[in-house]
Each structure stands twice: as structure tokens, then as C-alpha cells.
């Protein structure tokens, strides 16, 4: 499974490189407070990566942290199985 995920990630990296290489036109992006000049492919890929990063931060701050806080407050983390019992169960299954 790890190999399949690595191959899929490699395919996306190759597609990103090809996309950047095919879009070599120079463009200027006006950011209201500054202007950025660069290659179209590089600017588009940077915008997509920045958007994914900011989206991940928003999901983490809006969903993951509140759920983790609620989970820890409920005490459910302390009521889990004893790790020593889990290790003995694994040894008996082998």
C-alpha cells in the first residue's frame, strides 16, 4: 500500500513539473500591496499549494483541535485498554 501511495505522489509531482514547464510565460500578479512577477506555471502551483496549506490550517483549527479538546475533557482517553494487555494479545495471536 505504501508503494502505491508513493507512486501516486510521484505521478502528481511529475505532472506538476510538466505543468510548470509548459507554462513558461511571464506574468505579473497584483496582490494589492505588492506585485509579484514570475512564470505562470510556478505562480499557479504556488497558489494551489498555499491554498491547500491554509485550508489544512483552517480545518485543523476549526475541527481537529475542538474535537481533541472535547475528547480529552471527556476522560475517554484515560478509559482505554491497558497497553500491556494489548501487547500480550498481539503475542498470543502470532
N, C-alpha and C positions, 0 to 999 in steps of 0.2 A: 504494500500500500504506500509506503514511504517513497518507493521508486516511482510509482505512478504520479504522486504529487510533485515530486522533483521534476519529472519530465513535463508535466503540465506547466509548472512555473517557468521552466526553461523555454518552452514554446512561447509563453507570453513575453519573456524578456527578448527573445528573437523578434517577435512581432513588433515590439516597441522600438527596437533598434532599426528595423526595416522602415517603420513608420517615420521615425526621425530622419532617416537617410533620404526618404522620398520627398520630404517636405523641407527643403533647404532654403526656401525664400526667406528674406529678411523682413521682419515685421516689427512694428512699434506698438507696444501695449501701453495705454494711458491708464494709470492707476489712481487718478485724481490728484494725488500728492506727488507723484513721480512718474517717469516714463521708463519703460524697460524695452530695450531693443535686443532682439535675438532671432534665432531660427524658429520658424513656425512649429516644426515638429517638437523641438525642445521645449518651447513655451507651452504647447498643448499638453505634452506629457507631464511637465512640472505642475500645471494646473490640475490635472487629474490626480496626481499623487498628493498634492496639497489638499485637495478636496476630500480624498479618502482619509487622510490623516486627521483633518478637522472633524469629519463625520465620525470617525472612531472615537475621538475625544468626547464628542457630544453624546454618543451612545454610552460611553463609559461613565461620564458624569451624570447622565440622566437616568440610566437604567442599572448599570452594574453596581455602582457604589451604593445607591439606596437599597438594592436587594441584599447586598453583602452586609450592610449595616443592620437591616431588619433580621437577617439570618443570625448574625452574631448576638443581637439583643434577645432573640427568642430562646437562646440557650440550646438550640438544636445542634450546634457544633460540639457541645460537651456531651451529648447523649449518644454519640455514635458508638460503633463497636470498638472493643478493645483491640489495638493494633497487634498485641501479642497473640490474640485469638485468630486474627486474620492470617498471621504468618504460619501458625500451626495448621490452619485449614489448607493453606497452599501446599505445605509439605505432605500432608496426608493425601492430597489429590494426585500427586506425582506418583 
